[in-house]
Amino acid sequence: FGMIDNKIDGKIDAKLVSTIDKKKGSKYVSTIDNKLVSKIDSYIYINISEESSSNQLSRALLGLASLLIKLDRFIDAEAVSQRAIYLIENQNNQNDQQNQLMLAQALATLAELKHWQGKYAEAVMYYEKAYDSIADIELPTASYVDIQKVINGLIEALLKEGNIARAEFYAKMNYDKLIAKHKQEKSNKAESQLLLAESGYVLASIYKDLRKSKQAEDLLVTCLHIYITILGAKHGKVGECLDLLANIYIDCGRVDKLVEDLYMRALTIFHRLNGINGVNTST
């Protein structure tokens, strides 16, 4: 693809230097004002030669785009994200699994940008494109962490858009896929179990809003078992499940000692995590 010279003028965090993969054949030059430490006006030049892999530049651009989003540099972030997508889509190994995963990450970065801007319909569009690019390929369990970020972003954007039915569709499909993968691999690895619990919690939250209390309760019991077994009874994830379960019972009109105990257990966990000793029950 020849010599590429991308020039980004904006406020860049100094730690950006660490996001650039300095492989052989690439050159990184940065003009940095040392008086401003973390966020400064700078020019970033990324040059990559014909002998180098475009994956290197794509990764660097995606890291830069994510940083620009956090700095509210939306125009620059979109230009950088689109450039990364162009490079990925024009590689010779378009059907390679890692290439497909990188494309999904690039599309998800663009979706994140639209989400930050409150453009939820566009965010949904890019998240769906990201999901579609990897939906039909077999990936190792480690890669499912990245897939969950895409799915969770898509679900959140759909909920912001007010499309809870579509959010339920993706959440249920994702959970079912993870269940099938888990049964197929017959794996009890912590990583696989935690992915299942995370997706189950997301689906349970949607079921709660849809008043599907029994389905939500069943999922949360499973999630609690996984989180307590792997992370321990005092972990924040356990507190989140206990709190959601208590709210589901209240939605059903149930106000009793069990609900109070669930709340108290959740509060104790949250207070401990926030450095607060004891729980005040007098109010």
N, C-alpha and C positions, 0 to 999 in steps of 0.2 A: 504493500500500500504506500510505499515511498516514505519520504521524510515528512513527519508531522510536527507542526509547531503550534501548540496550544498556549494561549496567553490569557490568564485570568487576572483581572484587576479587581481587587476587593480586600476585605478584611479577612485575613487568614490566621488561624491559630498557629503558634510557633511549633506545636507538636506535629503539624502536618508533615514535616520533614521525615518523621518516622513512618509515615504511611506509604512512602514511595519505595517501591521495590527496586533497588539499584543493581539489577542484573547486568551482565556483560553486554555491551552494545548500547546501553542507554546512558543518557547524560542528564543530570538534574542541576539546575542553576536557580538560585533564589536570591533576591535582593531584600534583605531584612533590616528594618530599623530596630536596633537593639534597645532603644529607649522604651519601646512598647513591647511588653513581654508576651502576652497571650494572644491578643487580637490586634492586628496591625495592618496598615496599608502595605501591600507588597505586590510584586509581580512574580508569578510562577511560570516558569518555562519548562515544559516537558518535551524532550526530543527523543525519538526512538528510531533506530535505524532499521533498514529492511531485514537485517539478519535477526532482529529481536522479535520475540513473540508479542503479538498485540494484546495478549492476556495481561501482560505487565502494565501496559498503559491503561487498559480498561479498569483494572483493580485500582490504580492510582486515581483515575478520574472518578470512580464511584466513591472512594474515600473522601476526595475533595468535594464532591457533590453533597455528601451527607453533612460535611462540615459547613458548607455554604448555607444549607437549609437551616441549620441551628443558628446561623448568624443572620437569618432573614434576608439572605442574598438570593432571592428566588429566581430572578432572571438569569444570573450566572449559574445557579444550580441546575436550572432546566437545560441550559445550553450544554453544560458539562455532561449531564445525564444522557441527553440525546446523542452527544458525541460518542459516549461509551456504548450505547445501544447500536449505533451505526457500525462501530468497529467490530462488535461481537457478531452482529448479523452478517457481516461481510467476510468472516473468516472461512477458510476452506473446510474446517471441521465443524460445520454447523450442527451436525447430528450427534456430536460428542456429548456425553453426559455432563461433564464439567462445563462445557460451553453452554449447554442448555441451562444449567444451574446459574451460571454467571449472567445469562440473559434475564433469567427470572429476577435475580438480585438487582439488575439495572432497571428493569421495569418497576420493581417494587420501590426503588429509590425515587423514581419519578412519581409513583403513586403517593409516596410519603410527602413529597413536595406539594402535590395537589391537596392532600389532606390538611397540611399545615395552612394552606391558603383558604381552607373552607370550601374547596371545590370538590365536594364529595362524589358527584356523579363521575367526574374525570378520574378521581382516585379509584373508584370502583372499576372503571374501565381498564386502567393500567394494572390494578391488582389482579383482575380476571385474566388479562393477557399473561401476566407473570405466572399465574397458576396453570393456565392452559399449556404454557411452554414446557412444564415439567410433570404434568398430570399423568402422562402415559408412559413414563420411563421409570425403570427400576433404579433406585438410588440406595446407597448404604444408609444405615440408621443415622449416622452422624449428619448426613445431609438433610435429614428430616427436621433438624433444628431450624435450618434456613427456610424450609417449606412452611413450618409453623409460623414463622414471622410473616410470611406472605399471607397465609390463611387468616391469622389473627388481625392483620392490617385490613384485609378485605372485609372481614366480619364487622370490625369497628366502623369502617367507612359506610357499610350498608346500614348499620344501626343509626349512624349519624344522619344518613339520608332518609331514615324512616322506613326502610325496607326490611322489616324483621323476618318476614317469611323467607326471603332470599338468604338472609343471614343464617336462619335455621337450616336451610338446605345445605349450605356449605359446611356449617359446623357439624351437622349429622354425617355428611359424606366423609368429612375428614376423620371423624371419630371412628366410623365404620372401617375406613381404610386402615387405620392404625390397629384396630382390633384384629382385622384379617391378617395384617403383617405380623402382628404379635403371635397369633396362632400358628401361622405358617412357619415362622422361625422357631417357635417353641422356646422363646427366649425369656428369661427372667432378669435380664440385665437391667440395672437401675436406669440407664439412659432411656431405654425403650419404655419402661414402666412410667417414668416421669413424663414423657411425651404423651402417653395415654391419659395420665391424670390431668395434665394441662388442658388437653383438648376436651376431656370430659367436663372439666369445670366451666369452660367457655360455653359448651352446649347446655349445661345445667343452668347457667345464668340466663340463657335465652329461653329455656323451658319455663323458668320462673316468670319471666315477663309475659309469656304466653299462657300462664296459669296452668301449665302442664306439671302440676306439683309432684305427682307420683314418679314420673320419669326423671324429674330433677332430683328428687330425694334418692332414688336408686343410684343415679350417677354419682352423687356426692358421697354416698356411703362407700362406693368403690374408690373414689378419689382420696377420701380420708384414709382408707386402709393403705393405699399405696404411699401417701405422703408420710403417715406415721411410721410405717415399716422402714422406709428408706431415709427420710429426713429427720424423723423424731417427732414426738408429740408436742414439742414446744416451737416448732418451725412456723414461720409466718404463713406458709401455704396452708397449714392445718388451721390456723386462725381464720383465714379467708373462707375455707370450706365450712367451718363451724358457724361463722357469721351468716353466710348465705343460707345454710340449712335452717337456722333460727328464723330468718326472714321468710323463708318458704312456709314454715309452720304457722307463722303469724298471718301470712296471706290466707291461709286455710282457716283462720279463726281460732287457732290453737294458742292459748296463753296459759301455760302451766309451768310446773317446776322444771320439766325437761328443757323447755325453751329458755328459761332463765339460766339454767346450767350451761347451755350452749353459748349463750351470750357472755356469761362470766368467764368461761374457758377462753373464748375468743379475745375478750378484753384483757385478760391476764397475759396472753401471748403478745398482743399489740403493745401493752404498756411495758412489758419487759424489753421488747425490741426497741422501744423509744426511750428506754432508760428511766421509766417511771416505776417506783416501788409501790406495790399494793394497788388495790382497786377500790375506789370509793363507791359503796353501795347505798349510801344514805339518800341519794337524790332519785 
